[in-house]
């Protein structure tokens, strides 16, 4: 999954840069390609990256509870 994400981001950046610099025969084709790259990045690459990054984490570690707030306040007072 890690290598797939790396390859996908390189391909998206490469196609986006190529579409930005190359002049196509059709008038707005470069804007369509760049828009497609941005949509692919937003709706395919980013959710895959977030899933890959947090798939083995506990959800409770990211939820702010009263106990964690108390721990943070106690830690701040010690300093």
C-alpha positions in Angstrom: 0.0 0.0 0.0 2.9 2.4 0.8 4.5 1.9 -2.6 1.2 2.2 -4.4 0.5 5.6 -2.7 4.0 6.8 -3.6 3.7 5.8 -7.2 0.2 7.3 -7.4 1.3 10.7 -6.1 4.3 10.7 -8.4 2.0 9.9 -11.4 -0.5 12.6 -10.4 2.2 15.2 -10.0 3.8 14.2 -13.2 0.6 14.3 -15.2 -0.4 17.6 -13.6 3.0 19.3 -14.3 2.9 17.9 -17.9 -0.6 19.2 -18.5 0.4 22.6 -17.1 3.5 23.0 -19.3 2.4 21.3 -22.6 0.2 23.1 -25.1 -2.6 20.8 -26.3 -4.5 21.2 -29.6 -7.8 21.4 -27.7 -8.3 24.7 -25.9 -9.2 23.7 -22.4 -7.8 20.2 -22.3 -5.0 21.1 -20.0 -7.4 22.5 -17.5 -9.5 19.4 -17.6 -6.4 17.2 -17.0 -5.3 19.3 -14.1 -8.8 19.2 -12.6 -8.9 15.4 -13.0 -5.6 15.2 -11.2 -6.9 17.3 -8.4 -10.1 15.3 -8.1 -8.1 12.0 -8.1 -5.8 13.4 -5.4 -8.8 14.5 -3.3 -11.1 11.6 -3.6 -8.8 8.6 -4.2 -5.3 9.3 -2.9 -6.1 11.2 0.3 -8.7 8.7 1.6 -6.2 5.8 0.8 -3.5 7.7 2.6 -5.6 8.4 5.7 -6.7 4.7 5.8 -3.1 3.5 5.4 -1.9 5.9 8.1 -4.5 5.1 10.8 -5.5 1.5 10.1 -3.9 0.0 13.2 -4.6 2.9 15.6 -7.2 2.9 18.4 -10.0 5.3 18.0 -10.0 6.0 21.7 -6.5 7.6 21.4 -8.0 10.4 19.3 -11.1 11.1 21.3 -10.9 13.9 23.9 -12.5 12.8 27.2 -12.7 14.4 30.6 -9.9 12.1 31.9 -7.6 13.2 29.1 -8.5 16.9 29.7 -7.6 16.4 33.4 -4.3 14.8 32.5 -3.4 17.7 30.1 -4.3 20.3 32.8 -2.3 18.5 35.4 0.7 18.2 33.0 0.5 21.9 32.2 0.4 22.8 35.9 3.6 20.8 36.6 5.6 22.9 34.3 
